[in-house]
Amino acid sequence: MNVAYVTPYYNGAVDGRYGRFLDWVHGLRDDPDPPFAFDVHPLTVSNPDQTLASAPHAIFGEGEELWGSKLNKLEHACNLPRLFRGLRSEYYDLVHVMIMDPIVFPTTILASGPTPVVVGPDVAGWSPVRDVPYWEETRRDRLENRAKYRLRRLLGSRERYDRAVAFSDHHRDILASFAIPQDLIDVLPAGVDPAFEPGEAALGSPPELLYVGDFSEHKGYRTFLRAVARLETDVGVRVVGAGDPDRDLIAHLGLTDVVTVEGFVPRADLPPLYRAADLYVMPSIDETAGGNTQIEALASGLPVVVTDAPGVDEYAPADAKVSFAPRTVDALVDALRSALADLPALTDSARAHADDFGPEAPINALASTYDRVVDGT
């Protein structure tokens, strides 16, 4: 089977917002006997490699330079004719487009002709299913989120695709809210690049808690800091992410000597930080895809403390986690105390399950989905 992947962004290294997708493609790339052949048709790229069907024009810059820039969409538009020609010039048994947007998705559908199409899993955004407080949602954000939701419903209702793939059960429900039929959605197992693997078995003294994510209320960053301040047990804390780490709050809580702020760290440099930690903490209020960082922590053999919330508490094995609800400081304090008291046993279990979170399981699941689509079953 020959598969064409269509993605707005591709990074030949272990990096990028599409981290989990890139990990699967890199797993295929490095597999001496992959279950199917493939090409990648990106609209922007960094660190190109041999998987690319053709290189983007890079008129306005490469992928990393354009990330978050208004020129990103212009670069996409300039590369649409190249994408169209590339999909038409090669025979593919199946086309897998990562997103459902008003630019890349329709172009892929038109170019694919009668070839079967799979969409996802990078189909996300606001949905009525995400019935949680959006702390940073201004009035303008609210209007924009609802407009994008209606557009996704319009695209999803057209059904010019054969199947969709999701990251989690919660994500499947979100896709269904975009008018993608539930019976067309496959939930893929969680898996990341093999670079995320366990380190030495020894626990730190004091144990180190790790937080990776933006420093927002949605992710629960300040809830985490306030909970750490109430622990009676000595711990070290390392926080990694973009944004304002609120050093004033850290000082006010008396955590200056406890918390190490790393700031933003490229994904390729994260594996050693996971291996050096003893417990991963993810107090998000919800997640579409479970939080890539949680999967990276589990692949690294770290036990986790996670919110019992949609899309968050779906991945960690029961004997390698402590979950808590509601998302309050009191509940998180209790969860951290419980995890620290049982840390050796939780760690043993997490390390025993670490291999479950490599790229093999999602790759095999994708192969199964592709077989069903091509066979029409």
N, C-alpha and C positions, 0 to 999 in steps of 0.2 A: 504494500500500500504506500502511496506517495501523498503526503499531506503538505499543504501550504499554510503556514502561519502568517496572519496579518496582524501587525501590532504597531501602534503609534511610536513605540520606543523600544530599542533593543540595546543591551549592553553586553558585550562579550565577556565582561568580568562578572564577579558575584556582586551585583549592585543594582540599584534602581528601585523605583516604586513598584514596578511589576515583579518584585523579587521572587515570589513563589513561581510564577510562570517562567521567568528566566531560569530558575533552578531546574525546572522540569526539562526545558529545552537543552540546558547544558548537560543534564543527565543523559538525554538522548544523544547529544553530540559526542559525549565521551564514552558511550557504551559501544563496545566492539561488535555487539550483536543486537542492535535496537529492534523493537517490535515493529517499527515502520520507518520508512524514509521520510525526510521532510526538508523543506526550504523555509527560510524566514524572509518575509516581505515587510521590512520596517519603513516607516516614514521618517524617522530620525534615528540616529545610532551613535553610540560611543563604543570604542574598542571593537571595531568590526572583526569578525572571524569568518571561518569557512562555511558557516551555515547560511549566510546571506545569499538570496537569489540575485540581488543587485544592490549596489550601494546607493543610499539617498544622495540627492544633489548637494545637500548642505549649503544651500544658497545663503541662508542667514546664520549658519553655524551648525555645530554638531549637537547631539542630544543633550549632553550635560550643560552646554552653554545656553541652550534654549529652554531648559526646564523652568517652568514658571514664568516664562517670558511671553509677551503678547505676540512675538514673532513665531512662536511655536505653531500656531494654527496656519500662519502664512506658509511656513515650511511644509506643513502637511499638505496644504492645497497645491503647492508647487510639485509635490511628489505624487499626486493622485494619478496623473497620466502614466507615470512610470509604473505605479502599482497596477493600474488597469492592464497595461501591456504585458507586465510580468505574469499576471494570472492567466491571461489569454494565450500567451506564447508557449506555456509548458502544460503538459497533461498532469492533472492532479485527480486523485480519487476523491479527495475531500478538501475543503477549505475551512480553516478554523480562524475566525476573526475574534480578537480578544475583547472588543468593545462594541457597544451599541450606541452610536452617536450619529448626528445628522450629516457627517462628512465621510468618515471612513467606512461605516457600516453600509450605506447605500451603494457606495462605489464598489465595495467587495461583492455585494449581492449582484450588481449589474455585470461585473467582470466574471463572476463564477459561472454564469449561465445555468446549465442544467446540473452542474456539479453540486453535490450535497454540501451544506454549510452547517457548521457548529459555531455557536456564539458564546462568549464568556471566557473566563469568569470575571473579567474586569468590568462588570455592569453593576453600578452601585449608585449611591446618592440618596437624597431624602425620599422617604416613602411613608405612608400611613402606618406601615408595619413597624417602623422605627418610632414607637410611641414612647420616646424618652425626652427629657429636657435637653434642648440644644442651647447650652449656656451662651455661646458666642453668636447666636442667630439674631442679627439685626433685622429691622423691618425690611430692608432691601434684600438681605439674605433670604428672608422668608418668601418674598415674592419670587426671587430667582429660583429657589429650591422647588417651589410648586410648579413654576413654568417648566423647569427641566423634567420634573416628574411627569407632567402631562405629555411632554415630547417623548419620553421613554415609553410611556404607555402606547402612544401612537406607533412608534417603531416596533414595539413588542407585539402589537395586535396584528401586524401585517403577516406574520408567520412565514416569511420567505426564508426560513431556516429550518433545519431538520431536528436539531436538538440544542439545548443550552446546558452549560455546566456551571455549578455553583461551588463555593468554598465550604458552606455549612448548611445545616437545616434552616437556620435563621436567614441565611442568604437566599436559599431556595424560596422562602416565603416572600422575600423582598422582590425576587424576580417575578414571582406570580403576581405581585401587586403591579408590576409593569406590563401585565397582560400576556406574559409568557406562560403558556399552559403548563400546569404542574406535571402532567404526564410526559412532558418533553424535557424535564430538568433532571440531570444527574448530579448528585453531590459527590465531589471528589475527596478522597482521603487527604489528610494534611501531610505535607512533606517538603523538605527544603534541601539545599545543597549539602553534600557530605562534608563541606568545610565546617559545618556546625556539628561538632562531635564532642563527647565527654573528654574532660581533662583528667588530671590525677584525682584519685578517690578521696584524698584527705580533706576534711572540713577545715575552714579557716577558724582562727581564734583571735578576735571574735568573728562570728559568721558574717559574711557580707551579703547584704540585700541589694538586688539589682533592679533598677527601673529603666526601661528603654521606651521612649515615646516623646511626643511633644509635651510641653509643660502646661497643659490646659486643664480646665475643669472637666471637660468631657473625658479625658484620660484618667482623671482622678489624682493628678500630681500633688496638689496641696492637701487633699485628703490623706494621701500617703505620708507626706511630711508630718502632718499633725498626729497621725497614728504612731509613727516612729518615735516622736517626742514623748509619748506616753508609755513606751516600753520600759520595763524595769531591767531587762536583759541588755547587756552590752552588745552592740552590733556596729558594723560599718555599713555605710550606704553609698552606692555609686549610682548617679543619675546621668543618663545619656539622652540627649534629644535637642531639638531646635527650639528656639524661643527664649523667653525670659525665665531663668530658673528661680526667680524671686529670692535673691540672696538676703533681702531684708527679712523675709519670713523665716528663712533658715536661721538667721542670727537671733530673731525674736524667740524662736523655739529652743534656742540653746543647742543647735545642731551643727554649729560651724566646724567643730572638730570631728563630727560624725559623718557628714555628707561631703562626698567628693563630686564636684560637678565637672563632667567631661565635656558638656556641650554636644554639638553635632559630631558624630563619628560616621564616616563612610561605612556602608554595610560590609565591605570587604575586610574592614578592620574590627568588626564586632566579635568574631568567634573567640579570640583570646579573653575578651571581657566576660563572655558567658562562662568560659571554662574557669575563670578566676573567682566567680561568684558561687554562693551557696544556696541562694533562694531567689527566685524571680517573682516579682510582685506586679500584678496587672489589675489595677482597680478601675478599669474603664466602665463607663455606664452602658455601652453597647458596642458591638463591632460587627461590621458586615462580614468580614472574612476571618474572624477569630483573633485578629491581630497577628501579623506575621512574626512579631517579636516573641509571642508566646510559643509558636511552633519552633522557632530557632532555639529558645530556651529548652524546650522539651527534647529536641534533637541533641542538645548539648548535655543532656542528663541532669538538668536542673529541675527540682520540684518547684511547684508554682503555687502562689496564692492568687486567686482570681475571683472577680465578682461573679456571683450566680446571676448572670444576666444574658439576654439573647446574644448569640454569636460569640460569647466569651467562654462560657463554661460548657463547651461541647467537645473539647479536644483532649484534655489531660486525663490520664487514667486515674481511677478513683483512689488508688493507693499512692499516687504521686502528687496529690494536690490537697489544698484546703480552700474551699469556696465559701463565700460569705454574702449575705444579703441582710438588710438593704445596704446600699452603697453609702455607709456612714462611717465616721471616724471610730465610733464605738465598736461597730461590727468588724472593721478592719483590724483594730487592736486585738480583739479576741482571736481573729484568724491568724494574725502574726504570732501571737503567744502560743497558739496550738501548734503551728508549723514549726516554730523554734523548739518547742518541747519535744517534738517527734521528728526532728530533722534527720537523724541518722537513718531511720527506717524509711522516711519519705525519699531520701537521697538514693538509698539502695534500690527502691522501686523505680524511681525516675531513670536511673542509669540502666536498669534492666529493660526499660521500654524505649530507650533512646533510638535504637535501630528502627523502630516502627515509624520514625518521622523523617526518613530519608526520601529521596525522590522516586524510589522504585514503585511504591504503592500508587501514587497519583499517575505515574506513567502507564502502569498496567491498567488502571481504571480508564484512562484516556483511550488506550488501545481497544479496550472492550467497547467503549462508546462508539469509537470510529467503526469497528466491525459491525455493530448493530445498525449504524446509519447506512453504511455502504451496502450491507446485505438487505436493508429495508425491513428489519425485524423489530 
